[in-house]
């Protein structure tokens, strides 16, 4: 296969090169053309001028090109000068719609449109859209009309301002180039050759046609005969062949007839992006190593770059990534996001999540893990939800000096200027660099952010418009999204990974294109413009139709000289991603040529369910020693019910000693809610022990409980954390639950004699079990023991909902110590066993459920047994359970929970 560039280069001899000037669509294309020239010529020669079209336009126009952001600042100056001060919008609002205006100015200038006439028509359309022809016009409509009337003035004044400074945005530079083209060509003796172009704007058409008419050069189009005649890829060139005077006397020539050659075309429908990335790895692994240098991987969706790099097979030894890695996808982007978040909030207090987001980032955690764990421990132990910045920085002062300085620069940024903030960020980068001296990739990431922050500082020095942090943050995010880290690699060796636009003029034997979906290739009808479709069409401005034809050209041009083509697309119908196959693939299939072998595949992931294997842990001598220690020191009902629920959980928690991580409790958890309610009742009833309760006693508690409850909550939470949101709701719920309980208690006291005996008392009891050579200690805290009409009641408070059926004993105690559904009855009987020596014939044990108070005191019941008899039966079941746990032959076996 002879590439298009090779074919063009072969037409030039050494003697003609010194007088030639070559212009190509992109720098990548210009670089490839230079390489082909060097390889094609056998004698030494001076390399001719080879430039991209943008470099050529800048040279001809003799202006300094500025980007859209700088153009926007100049536009805002013009906007303020030419807009009534009472109607001016701040920069943060102009920034949003101003970018679209700048883009439209670019389009208008590139297509050499009379702006006065154009904006006049645009204003008329906007009038109709908003019914402004009505006799009564609101102030809003008047302002709207005035804006569209002033738009031509904005455009004219902006161009005048930039011209005075010898600057230009892209469209303006194109206009300048057109006006200076004659003098530029006349001052040069060179021939100008335009290579590999397709969709030209009006300025480019004028320049190209001028070169042809003056016989000062030539245009080399790259289009296949088949595509030129019938395909949408040839739309623009068919137009040039019909409309350009040059082609009225000369035939428009296609560059090749390769599209009709034999080709292997494979279409893969794959679910989601990650599915495509994994498939790409599989396709690449099957390409012979000697052909990888002739293979291009073209990303329709550039967000696939990192997943694909992670999925490259082992046979890929050399890769050249033309497109660059977006800086916003690097690991340090989230680190600086955390710093920006603290600055944006501009509060004197830090929320613990802001601290954690910063200190737990890998950028810090890798080097300062020990100090970071200390900070977390302090915050967790104090349950610090909010902390003044000064207090936090004082707390970390004695830690690693580099970490303390990084935290100071990152956190102590309230009310500082944007320039000072950027200076802090640059200092943070210098401190971080010291921890990544052995990690070249991390250093590259940091260097990328250093360049970005310096770029923003330079922008600040040129304009005083972005001293407001809100607009600066907006600019930062926009700039970050367009910044990339360029990879270093040879553009001529190994696998080439690029975006669709980077593929212009290049040819490959094997091509792989990803994300060939509608909305991606082509990109669809979305446009960032104030100009309506009909007006664009009337003035021959590009619409989505032209954009689709541009994508079609790039897509089908890549196929024309390739032998093997692989196209992947997302076929998943779930989520918000478009999963419709691109019309380009449908076109390939529907109008397939007999020389093309087209195969379609539906690729799915391996959905075979992994067989679930339950964990078994054999008991070792060390475990048995730990179990003995546990039962000698005292086993609680919660430990035993944990074993009933899942023996593996018991093993993890009580044998290995693994505990849940202490975390800052921003919202009141159900555990904390339960603890506080228990503690509140304990404190209030404490003064009435060994005393018969009266209605007056309960009334005193009803008047005091809000103060007691507030005090208990404030021990666990900062005061401000209880004043809003879910915590305030939970606090009020707790108050209502205690109030309802006390009101119920008051009714009971009125009709019954109630005497408090014990409150939150830790009880214990020793058991001698046959087969175990040591005493088993049972321990537990009973919430309340009272005398109800002189009969003992053992009460367990539950802040959750419990129903009476959960306390019913199964017949013959079947599964009682195996099924967790009996855990409530198990706990109640355990507490009763601790009080076994005090039980009389009428004793009861049960639960008061705060979410089921209308049921009152629910007892543990068995129709045939009283409590004392139930405790005796329970003891047998308990001993069996303990024997199982202490049996070295029975492993800890996981249960399905």
Secondary structure as UniProt FT lines:
FT   HELIX           4..9
FT   TURN            10..11
FT   HELIX           14..17
FT   TURN            18..19
FT   STRAND          20..24
FT   HELIX           27..40
FT   STRAND          49..52
FT   HELIX           53..61
FT   STRAND          64..65
FT   HELIX           68..81
FT   HELIX           85..87
FT   HELIX           91..110
FT   TURN            111..112
FT   HELIX           115..129
FT   TURN            130..133
FT   HELIX           139..164
FT   TURN            165..166
FT   STRAND          167..168
FT   HELIX           170..186
FT   STRAND          191..195
FT   HELIX           202..213
FT   TURN            214..215
FT   STRAND          217..220
FT   HELIX           225..230
FT   HELIX           232..234
FT   HELIX           235..243
FT   HELIX           245..248
FT   HELIX           258..260
FT   STRAND          263..270
FT   HELIX           272..285
FT   HELIX           289..294
FT   STRAND          295..299
FT   HELIX           302..304
FT   HELIX           305..311
FT   TURN            314..315
FT   STRAND          319..321
FT   STRAND          325..326
FT   HELIX           327..329
FT   HELIX           331..345
FT   STRAND          349..351
FT   HELIX           352..359
FT   HELIX           362..381
FT   TURN            382..383
FT   STRAND          386..388
FT   HELIX           389..395
FT   TURN            396..398
FT   HELIX           401..411
FT   TURN            414..415
FT   HELIX           418..433
FT   TURN            434..435
FT   TURN            437..438
FT   HELIX           440..462
FT   TURN            465..466
FT   HELIX           469..482
FT   STRAND          484..485
FT   TURN            491..492
FT   STRAND          495..499
FT   HELIX           501..503
FT   TURN            504..505
FT   STRAND          510..514
FT   TURN            518..520
FT   HELIX           533..538
FT   TURN            539..540
FT   HELIX           544..560
FT   STRAND          564..570
FT   HELIX           583..590
FT   TURN            594..595
FT   STRAND          596..603
FT   STRAND          616..617
FT   HELIX           621..633
FT   HELIX           637..645
FT   HELIX           647..650
FT   HELIX           651..655
FT   HELIX           670..685
FT   HELIX           686..688
FT   HELIX           695..716
FT   HELIX           719..722
FT   HELIX           725..751
FT   STRAND          754..767
FT   TURN            770..771
FT   STRAND          776..788
FT   TURN            789..790
FT   STRAND          791..798
FT   HELIX           804..807
FT   HELIX           811..813
FT   TURN            814..818
FT   HELIX           820..822
FT   HELIX           823..834
FT   HELIX           836..838
FT   TURN            841..842
FT   STRAND          844..849
FT   TURN            850..851
FT   HELIX           853..855
FT   STRAND          857..859
FT   TURN            863..864
FT   HELIX           867..885
FT   TURN            888..889
FT   STRAND          892..893
//
